[in-house]
Amino acid sequence: MTRKTPHQSSAAAGCSGFMLLEVLVALLIFALGVLGLVGLQANAVKQSGQAKYRADATLLANEMIGTMWVSNRSFAALTAGFGSAAGGAQYTAWKARVAAALPGAATYPPLVTIAQVNPLPALVGGGASAPAVGLTPSNRVTITLRWKSPSDPSGDPPSNLIVVTEIK
């Protein structure tokens, strides 16, 4: 039987709780890591929802532009049928689809503005004062879609998508 000196027994008694402390620190670090992963997952789900709304808004804007391209493309017909100020039949039907697809779109109705753009004389080959003979003006269409995700704070501004194109 070996005898322990008083110095050896007090050193062993002082180290007896050190392993428990190491385990507690390791559990704390693991718990913080798990909480970080949960927060990352929540943020990924939120961003995925935002990406879906942006994709839906882009598809709706492209749908409206495609419908304009296959219709009568004169300025008067586009303004009467598709302009948000005139509230034409095509705009009203499209607006209902926007309200069904994007959250909060009923509060922030989509805007479709159509402006006539005359061709630039310099591009025709004449000077700045030369008239653009034989060229018809084109129609600049601006579509603005706005929505507010249900997870957004009420004080935040709505998300928006603006698409500008020319139809001739």
N, C-alpha and C positions, 0 to 999 in steps of 0.2 A: 504494500500500500504506500502510495506516495503522499507526502504531506505537502500542502499548499502553504505558501507563506502568506502572511496577511496582506502583503502588497499585491500578490497575484489575485487573490479573491476579490479585492475591491476593484481592480481593473476589469475583471470579468463581469462584475455586477454593474459597472457603469456602461458597458457595451450591450447589455441585454435588451434594451429598448431601441437600439439603433436600427435593427432590421425592420421593426414595425414602422418606424418613421420613414424609411425608404419606401416601403409598400404604400403608405399613405400619400407620399409625394408622387409616386408613380400613378396611383389612382386619380389624383388631382389632374395631372397632365393628361391622362387618358380622357377624363371627363371633359376637359376644355377642348380637346381635339374632337370629341363627338359633338359637342355643342357647336363648334365651328362648322362641322360637316352638315349639321341640321340647318344652320343659317344659310349655308351655301346652297343647299337643296331648295330651301324656300325662295331664295333669290332667283335660282334657275327656273323655278315654276312661274314666278312672276314675269320674268323676261320672256319666257316661252309664250305666255298669254299676250304680252305686248307685241311680240313678233307676229302672232296670228292676226291681231287687229291690223297691224301695218300691211300684212299680205292681203287681207280682206279689203282694206281701203284701196290698195293698188289695183286689185282685180275689179272692184266696182268702178274706179275711175277709167280703167281701160275698157270696161264694158260700155260706158257712156261714150267714150271716144269712138269705139267701133260702131256703135249705133249711129253716131253722127256721120261717119264715113259712108255708110250704106244708104243714108237718107238723102234728101235734097240738100245740097251743100251751099245753097245761096245764103247770104247773110240774113235775109228776112226770115227764111224758113228755119234756120238754125236758132235764131233768137226767139222766134215764136214757139217752137217746139221744145227746145232744150234749155233755154235761159231760165235761171232761177227767178229773175225779176218778172218775167212774163208768166211763169208757172204753167207752161205748156203740158200737154198730155204725156209726152215722153219723160219730161223732167219729173212730173208728179209720180209716175209709176216707178221710176228709178229711185226717187227720194224715199219711197216706201221700202224698197229693197235695202237701201242704205240704213234706214232706221231699224230694220229687222236684223241686219248683220253686225252693226257697230253699236256698242253700248253708249248711251248718252247722245246718240246722233239726233234723236228727236228734240233734245234741248238745244243742240247746235246744228241746225239744218245745213246741208251741203250747199255750197254756192257754185253756180256755173255762170261765168261771164263770157260774153262773146264780143270781140271788138274787130272791126274791119281794119286791115293793115294794107296800105297801098304799097306797091313794089317800089323799090329804090331806083331812081333814075340812073344812078351811077352803075348799077348792075346791068342795066339794059344796054349800055354802051354810049349813052349820051352824057352830057355834063350834068351838073347838079340842077340846072334850070330846065333841062330838056324833059318834056313829058314822057311818061312811060306808055308808049303807044302799043296797043295790042296785048298788053298784060292786064289780067284781071286781078283785083285785090284778093288777098286771102283773108281767112278768118282766124284770129288768134283766140283760142279757147283756153280759159283758166278754170280748173276745177279745184275747189278747196273742200276737203273733207275734214271734219273735226269729230272727235269722240273722247269720252272720258271713261277710263276703265273703272270698274267697281272698286278695285283695290287702291285707287289713287286717293290721296287726301282731298277733302273738299276744297281746300284753299289753292290747290295746284291748278294751273291752266290746263285746258284740254290739249290732247295730242292732236297734231294735224298733219295732213299730207296735201301738198299743192302740186298739181300737174299742169304744165303749160305746153300746148301744142298748136300747130297751125294746120288748118284744114282748108284745102283749096278745091 
